Amino acid sequence: MILEEISCQEYQNFLDQQSHVDFLQSVEQGKRMAKQGWTVEYLQAKENGEIRAAAMLCMIPLMKIFRYCYIPRGYFCDYHDQKQIAEFTSLLKKHLSRRKVVYMEIDPVIILKERDKNGDIVEGGIDNSDVIEILKNNGYHHLPVKPGYDLARQCRYVSVLDLHPSADQLFKDLSYQTRQDIRTSEKYCVKVDSLDRNGLKMLDDMEKKTSERHHFTGMDMNFYYSVIDFYGEENVFAPYAYLDIEAYHNHISSEYERLKKEVAETEEILKTNPSVKKQKKLKTDMEYLNSLQKKLDGVKQLQNKHGDTLPLAAAFFIKYRDQMFYLVGASEYEYRTYKGPYAIQWHMIRKAKQLGCTRYNFYGISGYFKEGEEGYGVFDFKRGFNAVVEEYIGNFILPVKPAVYNIYNMLKKQN
């Protein structure tokens, strides 16, 4: 096996031949990281003229004179082939040593064990435990595999929806509650539109509130601009859901007038033909009429405060090849009754299908699947769309300069 540096275009040509590529393995991501200060190189390993492996190396200074190397979502290689991994790793270490790299980290997009939508392991399903052993046998340190969010690394658990079924079938496969929530958003005249670059401030403001509410560090405007600049506006989507207050008012008014007329007719009938059934109907209709009046009063207050539209939720997506990735979502908690996030997801699922995507990646979840555990609400929301859980094999460290790596770890512990 021979290792050689290749150009950005040659790496892209290689990606074009692969059936599965994560957006973090892309040339676009490499350029984005280079802009952020990383040194990015592209490598391939050939054997008898055939490409056996390829990688995008992203390096950043460490301890002033050394470097740390990260390969986003792992290199391309047959991870089940012990000999191939051994040869490629040996070549990589020599190359990285010349680049003064202390250690390298990978987090391959390889499923550990197949799970269903509830997070339960599928009996007889995919099992790539052997990859962990092969990597460990070749000097990689496997970082502890545990559930929970680690904001310093890419998510290890994700929720993914298969988009091959028809839109009608996808809707039928949603949980009962999710279908009801989507219908509720429609009943409230919730609509979905797109934010342009200048409108992203709405998402940023919502996300800041959401992150404060749930105690996590959110994205900033630079993140959104950076993704757009490097992945292209045609591949980035920022939908937002809003309550069309005027349309909602008209809908309620129409229902109110219809019911008011019906109540008057029932009252007229009861004058000459008293009936228990009609009296019960009148009581029920009057209660509903009063509730509609309260809604009209509420809509009027919303109109006075917000005008004709009320923003409810916003999100940020990347389309890369055949996948739609849901990266950021935020909503106005005060107006959760209108189900804005459900309107956005159902809109984007259909959009992804129209664009030819076969996978809808809801992205990160905590890996906890029981009510009351960390991140359960996010997991349950995504499960409602019939998304299955994918658990990746985790992060691996390859010490390139073991002595320096040990010193580095000792210094980290002291700090």
C-alpha positions in Angstrom: 0.0 0.0 0.0 1.3 3.4 -1.0 0.2 6.7 0.7 0.1 9.9 -1.4 -1.2 13.4 -1.0 -4.0 14.3 -3.4 -5.7 17.5 -4.3 -9.1 18.7 -3.1 -10.6 17.9 -6.5 -9.1 14.4 -6.5 -10.6 13.8 -3.0 -14.0 15.1 -4.4 -13.7 12.6 -7.3 -13.2 9.8 -4.7 -16.2 11.0 -2.7 -18.3 11.0 -5.9 -17.7 7.2 -6.2 -18.8 6.4 -2.6 -22.4 5.4 -1.7 -22.3 6.8 1.8 -20.7 10.1 2.8 -21.4 12.2 5.8 -21.5 16.0 5.3 -18.6 16.3 7.8 -16.4 14.2 5.5 -17.0 16.6 2.6 -14.7 19.0 0.8 -17.1 21.8 1.9 -16.4 20.9 5.5 -12.7 20.8 4.8 -12.7 24.3 3.4 -14.9 25.5 6.3 -12.4 24.1 8.8 -9.5 25.6 6.9 -11.2 29.0 7.2 -11.4 28.4 11.0 -7.6 27.9 11.2 -7.2 24.2 10.6 -4.5 22.9 8.2 -6.4 20.5 5.9 -4.8 17.8 3.7 -6.2 15.0 1.6 -4.6 11.6 1.4 -5.3 8.3 -0.4 -3.7 4.9 -0.2 -3.3 2.8 -3.3 -2.5 -0.9 -3.7 -1.8 -2.3 -7.2 -3.3 0.9 -8.6 -6.5 0.6 -6.7 -7.6 3.1 -4.0 -7.9 1.3 -0.7 -8.4 4.2 1.6 -8.8 8.0 1.7 -8.9 10.6 4.4 -9.3 14.3 5.0 -6.8 15.3 7.7 -7.6 18.4 9.8 -4.7 19.6 12.0 -4.4 22.4 14.5 -1.6 23.5 16.8 -1.0 21.7 20.1 1.4 22.7 22.8 2.8 25.4 20.5 5.2 23.2 18.5 3.1 20.1 17.9 -0.3 19.4 16.3 -3.5 17.5 17.0 -5.2 15.8 14.0 -8.9 15.1 13.6 -10.5 13.2 10.7 -14.2 14.2 10.8 -16.4 11.1 10.9 -13.4 8.9 10.1 -11.4 7.9 7.0 -12.7 5.8 4.2 -11.4 2.2 4.4 -12.7 -1.3 4.9 -12.8 -1.2 8.7 -13.6 -5.0 8.8 -10.3 -5.8 7.0 -7.6 -6.2 9.7 -4.7 -6.2 7.2 -5.9 -3.1 5.4 -6.5 -1.1 8.6 -3.0 -2.2 9.9 -1.3 -1.1 6.7 -3.2 2.2 6.4 -2.7 3.1 10.1 1.0 2.4 9.8 1.3 4.7 6.8 -0.9 7.4 8.5 1.3 7.4 11.6 4.5 7.9 9.6 2.9 10.8 7.7 1.4 12.4 10.8 4.7 12.1 12.6 6.4 14.1 9.9 3.6 16.7 10.5 4.5 16.8 14.2 1.1 15.4 15.2 1.0 14.1 18.7 -2.3 12.2 18.3 -5.1 11.7 15.9 -8.8 11.3 16.6 -11.5 9.6 14.5 -15.2 9.1 15.0 -16.4 6.8 12.2 -20.0 6.8 10.9 -20.3 3.1 11.6 -23.3 1.7 13.5 -22.2 -0.2 16.6 -25.4 -2.3 17.0 -28.7 -1.9 15.1 -31.4 -0.3 17.2 -35.1 0.4 16.6 -37.0 3.6 17.0 -37.4 2.9 20.8 -33.6 2.6 21.1 -33.8 -1.2 21.7 -31.1 -3.4 20.1 -32.5 -5.3 17.2 -32.0 -9.1 17.7 -29.9 -10.4 14.8 -29.4 -6.9 13.4 -26.2 -5.1 12.4 -23.3 -5.6 14.7 -19.9 -3.9 14.1 -18.3 -4.7 17.4 -15.5 -6.4 15.5 -14.4 -2.9 14.1 -13.7 -1.8 17.7 -11.5 -4.7 18.3 -9.7 -4.3 15.0 -8.9 -0.7 15.7 -7.8 -1.4 19.3 -5.5 -4.2 18.0 -3.9 -1.5 15.8 -3.1 0.9 18.6 -6.2 3.0 18.8 -7.6 3.9 22.2 -11.4 3.6 22.3 -12.8 6.4 24.4 -15.5 5.4 26.9 -18.8 4.5 25.2 -21.5 6.0 27.2 -24.8 7.9 26.6 -25.3 11.6 27.2 -24.4 14.8 25.3 -20.7 15.6 24.8 -20.6 19.1 23.2 -16.9 18.8 22.6 -17.5 16.0 20.1 -19.9 15.0 17.3 -23.0 13.2 18.4 -22.7 9.4 18.8 -26.4 8.8 18.8 -28.7 10.1 16.0 -32.3 9.6 14.8 -32.8 8.8 11.2 -35.9 8.5 9.1 -36.0 6.3 5.9 -37.6 8.4 3.1 -38.2 5.6 0.6 -41.9 5.2 1.5 -44.5 7.6 -0.1 -45.4 10.8 1.7 -48.8 9.3 2.6 -47.2 6.2 4.1 -44.7 8.4 6.0 -47.6 10.2 7.5 -49.4 7.0 8.5 -46.2 5.7 10.1 -46.0 8.7 12.5 -47.1 8.2 16.0 -50.7 9.0 16.8 -49.7 12.0 18.9 -47.4 13.4 16.2 -50.1 13.1 13.6 -52.5 15.0 15.9 -49.9 17.7 16.6 -49.3 18.2 12.8 -53.1 18.5 12.3 -53.3 20.9 15.2 -50.8 23.1 13.6 -52.9 23.1 10.4 -56.0 23.8 12.4 -54.4 26.8 13.9 -53.4 28.1 10.4 -49.7 27.7 11.1 -47.6 28.2 7.9 -44.0 27.5 7.1 -41.8 29.9 5.1 -38.0 30.3 4.7 -35.6 32.7 6.3 -33.0 34.3 4.1 -29.5 35.2 5.2 -30.7 38.5 6.7 -33.6 36.8 8.5 -31.4 34.3 10.4 -31.5 36.7 13.4 -34.9 35.3 14.2 -33.5 31.8 14.5 -30.5 33.1 16.5 -32.8 34.9 18.9 -35.1 31.9 19.4 -32.1 29.5 19.8 -30.6 31.7 22.5 -33.8 31.5 24.5 -34.1 27.8 23.9 -30.5 27.2 25.0 -31.0 29.3 28.1 -34.1 27.3 28.9 -32.4 23.9 28.5 -29.0 25.0 29.8 -26.8 24.4 26.8 -24.5 26.5 24.7 -26.2 27.4 21.4 -24.8 28.3 17.9 -24.1 31.8 16.9 -24.6 33.8 13.7 -21.1 32.9 12.5 -22.0 29.3 12.4 -25.0 29.9 10.2 -23.1 32.2 7.8 -20.2 29.8 7.7 -22.4 26.8 6.7 -24.1 28.9 4.0 -20.9 30.2 2.6 -19.2 26.8 2.2 -22.2 24.5 1.5 -24.0 26.9 -0.7 -27.4 28.6 -0.3 -29.0 26.0 -2.5 -28.1 23.2 0.1 -29.0 25.1 3.3 -32.5 25.5 4.5 -33.8 27.7 7.4 -37.5 27.2 7.6 -39.6 29.0 10.2 -43.2 28.4 11.3 -45.6 31.2 12.1 -49.1 31.7 13.1 -51.1 33.5 10.3 -53.1 35.5 12.7 -55.5 37.0 10.1 -56.2 33.5 8.6 -56.7 32.1 12.1 -59.0 34.9 13.0 -61.1 34.3 9.9 -61.2 30.6 10.5 -62.4 31.1 14.1 -64.9 33.8 13.0 -66.4 31.6 10.3 -66.8 28.7 12.8 -68.3 31.1 15.4 -70.8 32.5 12.9 -71.8 29.0 11.7 -72.3 27.7 15.3 -74.1 30.9 16.3 -76.6 30.3 13.5 -77.0 26.7 14.5 -77.6 27.7 18.1 -80.3 30.1 17.1 -82.0 27.4 15.0 -81.9 24.9 17.9 -83.4 27.5 20.3 -86.2 28.2 17.8 -87.0 24.5 17.6 -87.0 24.1 21.4 -89.7 26.8 21.7 -92.3 24.6 20.0 -90.7 21.1 20.4 -88.9 20.7 23.7 -86.6 17.7 23.6 -83.9 16.4 25.9 -81.6 15.5 23.0 -81.9 19.1 21.6 -81.4 20.6 25.0 -78.2 18.6 25.5 -77.0 19.7 22.0 -77.8 23.3 22.8 -75.8 23.1 26.0 -72.8 21.6 24.2 -73.0 24.1 21.4 -73.2 27.0 23.8 -70.1 25.8 25.7 -68.2 25.5 22.4 -69.5 29.0 21.3 -68.2 30.5 24.5 -64.8 28.8 23.9 -64.7 30.2 20.4 -65.5 33.7 21.8 -62.5 33.3 24.1 -60.3 32.3 21.2 -61.5 35.3 19.2 -60.6 37.6 22.2 -57.2 35.9 22.4 -56.6 36.2 18.7 -57.4 39.9 19.0 -54.9 40.3 21.7 -52.3 38.5 19.6 -53.1 40.8 16.7 -52.7 43.9 18.8 -49.3 42.7 20.0 -47.8 41.0 16.9 -49.7 42.2 13.9 -50.6 39.7 11.3 -48.0 37.0 12.0 -46.5 35.4 15.1 -43.2 33.5 14.7 -43.4 30.1 16.5 -40.3 28.1 15.6 -37.3 28.0 13.3 -34.7 25.5 12.3 -31.5 25.0 10.2 -30.8 22.1 7.8 -28.1 21.0 5.4 -28.8 18.8 2.4 -25.7 16.8 1.5 -26.1 14.3 -1.3 -29.0 12.0 -0.4 -29.4 13.2 3.2 -31.2 16.0 4.9 -29.5 16.9 8.2 -31.5 18.7 10.9 -28.8 20.7 12.8 -30.5 23.4 14.8 -34.1 23.9 16.1 -35.6 26.5 18.4 -39.1 27.6 19.3 -41.1 30.1 21.3 -42.1 28.2 24.5 -44.9 30.6 25.3 -46.7 29.6 22.0 -46.0 25.9 22.1 -49.8 25.2 21.8 -49.6 26.0 18.1 -47.1 23.2 17.4 -44.7 25.1 15.2 -41.8 22.6 15.4 -44.2 19.8 14.1 -45.2 22.0 11.2 -41.5 22.6 10.3 -40.5 18.9 10.5 -43.4 17.7 8.4 -42.8 20.4 5.8 -39.0 19.5 5.6 -39.7 15.8 5.4 -41.8 16.3 2.3 -39.3 18.8 1.0 -36.5 16.3 1.4 -38.5 13.7 -0.5 -39.1 16.2 -3.3 -35.3 16.9 -3.5 -34.6 13.2 -3.9 -33.3 12.5 -0.4 -33.5 8.9 0.9 -32.5 9.7 4.5 -33.8 12.4 6.9 -31.3 12.7 9.7 -32.8 14.3 12.8 -29.2 14.2 14.1 -28.2 14.3 17.7 -30.0 12.6 20.6 -28.6 11.8 24.1 -28.7 8.0 24.0 -31.1 7.8 26.9 -34.4 6.3 26.1 -36.4 6.3 29.4 -38.8 9.1 30.5 -37.1 11.5 32.9 -33.6 10.8 31.6 -31.4 13.4 30.0 -32.6 14.4 26.6 -35.6 12.1 26.6 -37.9 14.8 25.3 -35.8 15.4 22.2 -35.5 11.7 21.6 -39.3 11.2 22.0 -40.1 14.1 19.6 -37.9 12.6 16.9 -39.2 9.1 17.6 -42.7 10.4 17.0 -41.8 10.8 13.3 -40.9 7.1 13.2 -37.1 7.8 13.1 -34.9 4.9 14.2 -31.9 5.3 16.6 -28.4 4.9 15.1 -25.6 4.4 17.6 -22.1 4.9 16.2 -19.0 3.0 17.4 -17.6 6.1 19.1 -14.3 8.1 19.2 -10.8 6.6 18.9 -7.5 8.1 19.7 -4.3 7.1 17.9 -1.2 8.2 19.7 1.4 9.2 17.1 4.1 10.4 19.5 3.3 8.3 22.6 5.8 10.0 25.0 4.6 13.5 24.1 1.0 12.3 24.2 1.5 11.1 27.8 3.1 14.4 28.8 0.2 16.2 27.2 -2.4 14.2 29.1 -0.5 14.8 32.4 -0.5 18.5 31.8 -4.3 18.4 31.0 -5.0 16.7 34.3 -3.0 19.3 36.2 -5.0 22.1 34.6 
